[in-house]
Amino acid sequence: MSLGFGLMLAFQVVLAVFLVVIILLQQGKGATAGASFGAGASSTVFGSRGSASFLSRTTSIAATLFLLNSMALAYFYGHAGEESSVLDENLTGSGVAEEQMNENTEGLPNDVPSFQD
């Protein structure tokens, strides 16, 4: 794992905890005691809160950063192992598997398939 990937992963964890805290700090639409008994200002055009508050704007910015960081982490994690695969390393190995295959197939009948190139 590279240093950049580790830093992005740590940033992702910090963003997740920050989002949880920010979301839990916000009040719901009917969070006042008067609203539960019908005294809320529900007939206004934009609701009782008006335009977006500081917490809701902070939440949307943090959620956008979380989404972009998640997509970047997925991209970098998916392309991390592209240099070589286990199958390529095994086929270009030291030839020990071929020697063992030759030793194990010496006494077998001819109808057993051979996996040699």
Buried (B, 14 or more C-beta within 10 A) or exposed (E): EEEEBEEBBEBBEEBBEBBEEBEEEEEEEEEBEEBEEEEBEEEEEEEBEEEEEEEBEBBEEBBEBBEEBBEBBEEBEEEEEEEEEEEEEEEEEEEEEBEEEEEEEEEEEEEEEEEEE
